[in-house]
Amino acid sequence: MENLITVIGRGHSGTRAISHTLYASGVFMGSQLNPSGDKIPPQDMYAACRVLAQYVKWDGGLSWDFRHLFTMPIDPEFEWLINAYLADVFRDTSPHKGWKIPETTLVYPWIARMFPDIKYIHWIRDPRDCIRSSHKTDDLRDFGIDYPATDDIYKKRAISWIYQYQLMKATPMPKNVIQVRFEDFVLDQERTLKALENFLGIPLGRIIVREDAVARWQRDIAALEPGASLPQYEFEFLKEAIVENGYPLTAT
């Protein structure tokens, strides 16, 4: 399984860019892909997310206890569902293969334990751009995860973002990991692809990227008419992660 590649990153973090890049580079990414480059059908992965969620303890607020995930035996139902989801990838004889679907992030701790030797691409984007649009993982309760109830759709998305970020950070680092910021891929594609080529050990194709995909949240604010209500992209609980990943706290 060492020739497997997967992408860990929340929905709307720009993961389609790396999925399309891998596909354009001859990496088998599944028999069926949707326009976002997700391996479909997704139902087995969704079900696997709900199995793992049974073992996550919500401590209230924005605190979850993930520790049990790293020591308990992996639930056999989870293993069956992941193997079913990836069956076409396992069958394929391509020298390099993998998959991308954002929900993999929700099961990262057990994916890392099932596949300790594969290559992981940690994909991150400014959370304020991630929460501009809706995604399947916006409501974590759909996947069995408890969190503070809110009717604010932007806060709901931001909570989903911070949950997945905390889950990624809590997971012991696999042996083969690279972290890539979506913004670097867009604004300095050549340098970013060179680092990815060195990590993956294969040449990568170049896809068209648009610089206006970066810092869209800032342009939303700048384009507001006087008196118009401001979309809520900024939350206190995101600030630490924003700084950790080198993004500005305020619009520039």
N, C-alpha and C positions, 0 to 999 in steps of 0.2 A: 504493500500500500504506500510505499515511500514516494511514489510518483504522483500522489494525490495532492491537490491544491484546493484550499477553500478560503472564502472571504468572510471575515467577521466584521460586521458593521451594521448599525441600525438602518432601517428603511429611510429613504430620502437622504442618505449620506453620500450619494454619488457612486454607489457600488456598481451601478450598471456600466460605468466607464471601465472599471477593471474587468468585469465579466466580458464585455464586448472586446476588450483588448486581448484577453486570454483566448477567446473564441477565434478572433482574427489571427492569432498566432499558432493555430493548429491544436490548441488544447481542447479535448473533448469535454464539454460542459453539460452533457445530458442529452437525451434523445429529443426532448421538447423544451424550448425556452420561450418565455414570454418577451414582450418588447423591452422589459427592464433587464433582460438577461438572467432572470430567475429560472432555475430548473423546476419544471412543473410536470405532472400535477403535484400540488403541495400538501395534500391532505394528510399523508403519513407524517410529514414533518410537523404540521400543526398538532397532530395528535401526540407526537413525541414531546412537544413543548408542554402540553398539559400534563403528561406523565411526570416529567421532571419537576414541574411547578408544585406538585404535592409535597415535595421535600424542601421547599423554601419557606422559611418562617418569617412572617412579617412582624417586626417589633414595634410597629406604629410609626407614624410620620413617614419619613423617607429613609427608613432603616430596615434592611432585610438581612437575615442570617442565612448565609450560603454554606456554612462550614460543613454541614452534613453531606453535601454533594461531593466533597472531596475525599471522604473516607468510607462511606457506605458502599455496599455492592450496587452496581448499576442495575436498575430495575430491568428484568428480562424483557418486559413489554417494550421498554424504550429501545433496547438493542434490536428487537425484531422490527420495530417501526423504522428505525434509521436504516437498517439493512434493506428493508423493502423500498424505502425512498431512494436509496442509492443503487438499487439492483442493476439498472442499466449502465451506470458508471462502472460498477465492478465487472460487468460482463465485457465492457469494451476493451479492445486490445491496443488502443492508442498508447504511445510511450508516455504521454503526459495527459492527465485528465483531472477533473475536479468538478466543483459545483459552487453555485452562489444562490442564496436566498436569504434575505435579511433575518428570517426567523432562526437561522442557525445560531445567531448571537444569543437567543434565549436559551439555547441548550449547550452553549459553549463548554461549560465544565465537563459534561459527559462526552461531548465530541472529542475534547482534548484527551480524555482518558481512553476512549475507544481507539483513537488514531493518534498515538503520541509521536509518531515519526513523520507525519505528513507536513506539508508546508502551509503555514497560516499567514494570511495577509490581514493585518489589523487595519481597517479602513475607517478614518475619522473625518468629520466635517464640522465646521462651526455649528453648534447645536441650534443657534438662532435661525440658520438656514434650514436645518433639518425639520424644524417644527412649523415651517410656513405652510406646508401642505399635509393632507391627511395620509395616513398609512394604516395598513392592517393591524399593526402593533400599537396603535395609539391608545387603545383601551386594553390595558394589561389583564383585566378581568376576563377578557375573551380567551386568555391563555392560562387562566387559573391563578393569577398573581393578584394579591390584595394590595391596595394602596389607598391614600386618602381620597375620599370621594370629592369630586368637583364637577361642576357643570361648565367650567371654563375649558374650552377645547384646546386652547394653547397650553394651559397649565397641564392638562391631561397628557398632551404630547411631550411636554418638558419632563414630566414625571417618568414617562416611558423611556425617554432619553437617558435620564440620570440612573434609572434602574439598570438599564443595559450597560451603561458605562461602569457602574459599580460592580456588576457581575463580571465584566471583562477584567477589571482590575483585581478582583478577588481570586480569579482563576489562576492557579500556578502556571507560569509561562511554559509552554511547550518548547522543545529543543530548537524548532525551526520557525521563527517568527520574524516578520518585518512589519513596522508600522508606517503607514502612508497617509498623509493628509490629502484629501480631495483637492484642496486649494493648490497644493504643490504640484499635483498631477496636472492641473489645468494651466497654471501659470509658468511652470518649469517642467514641462512634460519630458523633455529629453533627459535631464538629469535624474528625474524620478524613475523613468523607465530603465536607465542604466543601472540604478540601484536594484530595481526589481529583477532585471536580467541576471545580475550577479547573484542574487538570492535564489532565483528559480533555476538558474543554469540553462536557460533557453533564450533564444532571441525573441523579442516581442515586436509585434506590429504596432504601427502608429495609427491612432484613430483621430478624427476631427474633434477638437474640444472648443468650447466657447468660453471666453473669459468672463462674459456676463453671468455665468453660473456662480461666480464667486461674490460673496457679500451682498446677496440679493436683499437680505433683511434691511441693510442700510439704505438701499435705493427705495425700498418700500416707504421708509420713514421720510426720506428726502422728497418723495413725490406726493406726500399727503397735502391735500387742499387745506387752507386755514379752517380750523374748526372741526375738521374730520377726526373721527375716533382713531386712535393709534392701535394697530395690532399689537398684542402683548407677546413680544418675543423674548423679553428679558426677565429673568427670575433670579432672585438672590441665590437660590440653591444651585444654579448653573455656573456661578462665577468662578468657583475654584477650578472646575474642569476647563472652563474657557481659558483661564490663565495657564493652567498646566499644559495646554496644547498650543500655546503661543498665539492666541487670538486676542485682538484688542477688546477691552471691556466696554468701550464706548464707540459710537459711530465716528469714523474718521473722514 
